[in-house]
Amino acid sequence: MTKFIKTEDADRKWYVVDASDQVLGRLATRVASVIRGKHKPVFTPNMDTGDFVIVINADKIKLTGKRANEKTYFHHTGYPGGGKTRTITEMLQKNPEFVIRQAVKGMLPKNRLGRKLIKKLKVYAGAEHPHTAQKPETLSL
């Protein structure tokens, strides 16, 4: 029989992940799994039982293959002819936090649970983060 726990009873931890010299996709899958709570024995697919993850050094992430030249991000301004595309290298220079956030977001459920879970991801370009009060543990990937 499946044991269900209340969301309040889920033991929440904080983890720090150093993204320097990590491959983007491999880092994102591990982070998404921890945010979702799949590493815990009390994992329930329809509940938020995961932990908080802080990713530091987002600007030092690695890309493999032709990804640096071929992967693009598209957004529309809302005006006619307002489609904008940027390569992943441009985005890493301008906003490296966005790249990791989008990679992890794509691996979470596409519903209100996924929108709740993505708020448990904190991404910072440098090595400093303001979450020392939560006493985060280092998560090795």
ChimeraX commands (.cxc) that place a marker at each C-alpha (Angstrom):
marker #1 position 0.00,0.00,0.00 radius 0.5
marker #1 position 1.30,3.47,-0.87 radius 0.5
marker #1 position 1.93,5.66,2.14 radius 0.5
marker #1 position 0.83,9.28,1.69 radius 0.5
marker #1 position 2.29,12.06,3.77 radius 0.5
marker #1 position 1.10,15.60,4.21 radius 0.5
marker #1 position 3.00,18.31,2.38 radius 0.5
marker #1 position 3.76,20.02,5.70 radius 0.5
marker #1 position 5.32,16.80,7.05 radius 0.5
marker #1 position 7.83,16.51,4.18 radius 0.5
marker #1 position 11.33,17.04,5.53 radius 0.5
marker #1 position 12.74,19.93,3.48 radius 0.5
marker #1 position 16.48,20.39,3.08 radius 0.5
marker #1 position 18.57,22.97,1.25 radius 0.5
marker #1 position 21.34,21.91,-1.10 radius 0.5
marker #1 position 24.09,23.88,-2.87 radius 0.5
marker #1 position 25.28,22.76,-6.30 radius 0.5
marker #1 position 28.41,24.20,-7.90 radius 0.5
marker #1 position 27.76,24.39,-11.66 radius 0.5
marker #1 position 31.32,25.19,-12.72 radius 0.5
marker #1 position 32.49,22.74,-15.42 radius 0.5
marker #1 position 29.22,20.78,-15.24 radius 0.5
marker #1 position 27.34,19.81,-18.41 radius 0.5
marker #1 position 24.04,21.73,-18.58 radius 0.5
marker #1 position 21.65,18.83,-19.23 radius 0.5
marker #1 position 23.21,16.44,-16.73 radius 0.5
marker #1 position 23.15,19.12,-14.03 radius 0.5
marker #1 position 19.53,20.00,-14.83 radius 0.5
marker #1 position 18.29,16.40,-14.61 radius 0.5
marker #1 position 19.90,15.88,-11.20 radius 0.5
marker #1 position 18.60,19.22,-9.88 radius 0.5
marker #1 position 15.07,18.56,-11.21 radius 0.5
marker #1 position 15.05,15.15,-9.52 radius 0.5
marker #1 position 16.00,16.66,-6.14 radius 0.5
marker #1 position 13.45,19.49,-6.47 radius 0.5
marker #1 position 10.77,16.95,-7.33 radius 0.5
marker #1 position 11.71,14.72,-4.38 radius 0.5
marker #1 position 12.40,11.55,-6.37 radius 0.5
marker #1 position 15.44,10.76,-4.23 radius 0.5
marker #1 position 13.25,10.29,-1.13 radius 0.5
marker #1 position 11.42,7.11,-0.11 radius 0.5
marker #1 position 8.23,9.16,0.51 radius 0.5
marker #1 position 8.05,10.41,-3.11 radius 0.5
marker #1 position 4.49,10.94,-4.28 radius 0.5
marker #1 position 3.95,12.07,-7.91 radius 0.5
marker #1 position 1.10,14.46,-7.12 radius 0.5
marker #1 position 2.70,16.18,-4.11 radius 0.5
marker #1 position 5.55,18.55,-3.40 radius 0.5
marker #1 position 7.94,16.47,-1.27 radius 0.5
marker #1 position 11.22,17.78,-2.72 radius 0.5
marker #1 position 14.04,19.93,-1.43 radius 0.5
marker #1 position 15.37,23.40,-2.22 radius 0.5
marker #1 position 18.38,23.68,-4.53 radius 0.5
marker #1 position 20.80,26.61,-4.84 radius 0.5
marker #1 position 22.92,26.60,-8.02 radius 0.5
marker #1 position 26.04,28.78,-7.91 radius 0.5
marker #1 position 28.56,29.64,-10.66 radius 0.5
marker #1 position 25.88,29.44,-13.36 radius 0.5
marker #1 position 28.11,31.42,-15.73 radius 0.5
marker #1 position 30.72,28.59,-15.75 radius 0.5
marker #1 position 28.40,25.90,-17.15 radius 0.5
marker #1 position 29.62,23.67,-20.02 radius 0.5
marker #1 position 27.85,22.77,-23.25 radius 0.5
marker #1 position 28.58,19.69,-25.36 radius 0.5
marker #1 position 28.54,19.08,-29.10 radius 0.5
marker #1 position 27.10,21.76,-31.39 radius 0.5
marker #1 position 24.79,23.05,-28.66 radius 0.5
marker #1 position 26.64,26.37,-28.30 radius 0.5
marker #1 position 25.92,27.32,-31.92 radius 0.5
marker #1 position 22.62,25.60,-32.68 radius 0.5
marker #1 position 20.43,25.93,-29.56 radius 0.5
marker #1 position 18.27,29.06,-29.64 radius 0.5
marker #1 position 15.74,30.68,-27.33 radius 0.5
marker #1 position 12.71,32.36,-28.92 radius 0.5
marker #1 position 10.36,34.95,-27.49 radius 0.5
marker #1 position 7.82,37.30,-29.00 radius 0.5
marker #1 position 7.48,40.94,-27.95 radius 0.5
marker #1 position 3.77,41.05,-28.71 radius 0.5
marker #1 position 4.17,43.47,-31.60 radius 0.5
marker #1 position 3.79,42.45,-35.26 radius 0.5
marker #1 position 7.05,40.96,-36.48 radius 0.5
marker #1 position 8.36,40.98,-32.92 radius 0.5
marker #1 position 9.87,37.49,-32.84 radius 0.5
marker #1 position 13.31,37.48,-31.23 radius 0.5
marker #1 position 15.82,34.63,-31.18 radius 0.5
marker #1 position 19.05,34.37,-29.22 radius 0.5
marker #1 position 21.64,31.60,-29.17 radius 0.5
marker #1 position 22.53,29.89,-25.92 radius 0.5
marker #1 position 25.99,31.51,-25.93 radius 0.5
marker #1 position 24.41,34.98,-26.07 radius 0.5
marker #1 position 22.08,34.03,-23.21 radius 0.5
marker #1 position 24.97,32.66,-21.13 radius 0.5
marker #1 position 26.75,36.01,-21.46 radius 0.5
marker #1 position 23.65,38.12,-20.82 radius 0.5
marker #1 position 21.67,36.04,-18.29 radius 0.5
marker #1 position 23.23,32.69,-17.27 radius 0.5
marker #1 position 20.61,32.12,-14.56 radius 0.5
marker #1 position 17.88,31.96,-17.22 radius 0.5
marker #1 position 19.58,29.11,-19.09 radius 0.5
marker #1 position 19.75,26.81,-16.05 radius 0.5
marker #1 position 16.26,27.79,-14.87 radius 0.5
marker #1 position 14.75,26.95,-18.29 radius 0.5
marker #1 position 16.62,23.63,-18.50 radius 0.5
marker #1 position 15.29,22.54,-15.09 radius 0.5
marker #1 position 11.80,23.93,-15.77 radius 0.5
marker #1 position 11.54,21.79,-18.91 radius 0.5
marker #1 position 12.11,18.67,-16.79 radius 0.5
marker #1 position 9.36,19.43,-14.27 radius 0.5
marker #1 position 5.62,18.72,-14.72 radius 0.5
marker #1 position 3.73,21.18,-16.92 radius 0.5
marker #1 position 0.95,21.97,-14.43 radius 0.5
marker #1 position 0.40,23.90,-11.21 radius 0.5
marker #1 position 2.68,21.51,-9.32 radius 0.5
marker #1 position 5.53,22.30,-11.73 radius 0.5
marker #1 position 4.95,26.03,-11.29 radius 0.5
marker #1 position 5.17,25.54,-7.53 radius 0.5
marker #1 position 8.31,23.38,-7.76 radius 0.5
marker #1 position 10.33,25.79,-9.94 radius 0.5
marker #1 position 10.15,28.34,-7.11 radius 0.5
marker #1 position 12.37,25.99,-5.06 radius 0.5
marker #1 position 15.27,26.56,-7.47 radius 0.5
marker #1 position 17.61,29.48,-6.71 radius 0.5
marker #1 position 20.25,30.22,-9.38 radius 0.5
marker #1 position 23.17,32.65,-9.05 radius 0.5
marker #1 position 25.84,33.57,-11.62 radius 0.5
marker #1 position 28.64,34.01,-9.07 radius 0.5
marker #1 position 29.88,31.96,-6.14 radius 0.5
marker #1 position 27.93,33.95,-3.51 radius 0.5
marker #1 position 24.33,33.34,-2.44 radius 0.5
marker #1 position 22.13,34.95,0.26 radius 0.5
marker #1 position 20.83,31.64,1.71 radius 0.5
marker #1 position 23.47,30.92,4.35 radius 0.5
marker #1 position 20.84,31.16,7.10 radius 0.5
marker #1 position 19.19,27.98,5.75 radius 0.5
marker #1 position 22.48,26.04,6.30 radius 0.5
marker #1 position 22.54,24.36,2.87 radius 0.5
marker #1 position 24.45,21.11,2.38 radius 0.5
marker #1 position 26.72,20.53,-0.61 radius 0.5
marker #1 position 25.20,18.22,-3.20 radius 0.5
marker #1 position 27.77,16.36,-5.29 radius 0.5
marker #1 position 26.69,15.35,-8.79 radius 0.5
marker link #1:1,2 radius 0.2
marker link #1:2,3 radius 0.2
marker link #1:3,4 radius 0.2
marker link #1:4,5 radius 0.2
marker link #1:5,6 radius 0.2
marker link #1:6,7 radius 0.2
marker link #1:7,8 radius 0.2
marker link #1:8,9 radius 0.2
marker link #1:9,10 radius 0.2
marker link #1:10,11 radius 0.2
marker link #1:11,12 radius 0.2
marker link #1:12,13 radius 0.2
marker link #1:13,14 radius 0.2
marker link #1:14,15 radius 0.2
marker link #1:15,16 radius 0.2
marker link #1:16,17 radius 0.2
marker link #1:17,18 radius 0.2
marker link #1:18,19 radius 0.2
marker link #1:19,20 radius 0.2
marker link #1:20,21 radius 0.2
marker link #1:21,22 radius 0.2
marker link #1:22,23 radius 0.2
marker link #1:23,24 radius 0.2
marker link #1:24,25 radius 0.2
marker link #1:25,26 radius 0.2
marker link #1:26,27 radius 0.2
marker link #1:27,28 radius 0.2
marker link #1:28,29 radius 0.2
marker link #1:29,30 radius 0.2
marker link #1:30,31 radius 0.2
marker link #1:31,32 radius 0.2
marker link #1:32,33 radius 0.2
marker link #1:33,34 radius 0.2
marker link #1:34,35 radius 0.2
marker link #1:35,36 radius 0.2
marker link #1:36,37 radius 0.2
marker link #1:37,38 radius 0.2
marker link #1:38,39 radius 0.2
marker link #1:39,40 radius 0.2
marker link #1:40,41 radius 0.2
marker link #1:41,42 radius 0.2
marker link #1:42,43 radius 0.2
marker link #1:43,44 radius 0.2
marker link #1:44,45 radius 0.2
marker link #1:45,46 radius 0.2
marker link #1:46,47 radius 0.2
marker link #1:47,48 radius 0.2
marker link #1:48,49 radius 0.2
marker link #1:49,50 radius 0.2
marker link #1:50,51 radius 0.2
marker link #1:51,52 radius 0.2
marker link #1:52,53 radius 0.2
marker link #1:53,54 radius 0.2
marker link #1:54,55 radius 0.2
marker link #1:55,56 radius 0.2
marker link #1:56,57 radius 0.2
marker link #1:57,58 radius 0.2
marker link #1:58,59 radius 0.2
marker link #1:59,60 radius 0.2
marker link #1:60,61 radius 0.2
marker link #1:61,62 radius 0.2
marker link #1:62,63 radius 0.2
marker link #1:63,64 radius 0.2
marker link #1:64,65 radius 0.2
marker link #1:65,66 radius 0.2
marker link #1:66,67 radius 0.2
marker link #1:67,68 radius 0.2
marker link #1:68,69 radius 0.2
marker link #1:69,70 radius 0.2
marker link #1:70,71 radius 0.2
marker link #1:71,72 radius 0.2
marker link #1:72,73 radius 0.2
marker link #1:73,74 radius 0.2
marker link #1:74,75 radius 0.2
marker link #1:75,76 radius 0.2
marker link #1:76,77 radius 0.2
marker link #1:77,78 radius 0.2
marker link #1:78,79 radius 0.2
marker link #1:79,80 radius 0.2
marker link #1:80,81 radius 0.2
marker link #1:81,82 radius 0.2
marker link #1:82,83 radius 0.2
marker link #1:83,84 radius 0.2
marker link #1:84,85 radius 0.2
marker link #1:85,86 radius 0.2
marker link #1:86,87 radius 0.2
marker link #1:87,88 radius 0.2
marker link #1:88,89 radius 0.2
marker link #1:89,90 radius 0.2
marker link #1:90,91 radius 0.2
marker link #1:91,92 radius 0.2
marker link #1:92,93 radius 0.2
marker link #1:93,94 radius 0.2
marker link #1:94,95 radius 0.2
marker link #1:95,96 radius 0.2
marker link #1:96,97 radius 0.2
marker link #1:97,98 radius 0.2
marker link #1:98,99 radius 0.2
marker link #1:99,100 radius 0.2
marker link #1:100,101 radius 0.2
marker link #1:101,102 radius 0.2
marker link #1:102,103 radius 0.2
marker link #1:103,104 radius 0.2
marker link #1:104,105 radius 0.2
marker link #1:105,106 radius 0.2
marker link #1:106,107 radius 0.2
marker link #1:107,108 radius 0.2
marker link #1:108,109 radius 0.2
marker link #1:109,110 radius 0.2
marker link #1:110,111 radius 0.2
marker link #1:111,112 radius 0.2
marker link #1:112,113 radius 0.2
marker link #1:113,114 radius 0.2
marker link #1:114,115 radius 0.2
marker link #1:115,116 radius 0.2
marker link #1:116,117 radius 0.2
marker link #1:117,118 radius 0.2
marker link #1:118,119 radius 0.2
marker link #1:119,120 radius 0.2
marker link #1:120,121 radius 0.2
marker link #1:121,122 radius 0.2
marker link #1:122,123 radius 0.2
marker link #1:123,124 radius 0.2
marker link #1:124,125 radius 0.2
marker link #1:125,126 radius 0.2
marker link #1:126,127 radius 0.2
marker link #1:127,128 radius 0.2
marker link #1:128,129 radius 0.2
marker link #1:129,130 radius 0.2
marker link #1:130,131 radius 0.2
marker link #1:131,132 radius 0.2
marker link #1:132,133 radius 0.2
marker link #1:133,134 radius 0.2
marker link #1:134,135 radius 0.2
marker link #1:135,136 radius 0.2
marker link #1:136,137 radius 0.2
marker link #1:137,138 radius 0.2
marker link #1:138,139 radius 0.2
marker link #1:139,140 radius 0.2
marker link #1:140,141 radius 0.2
view
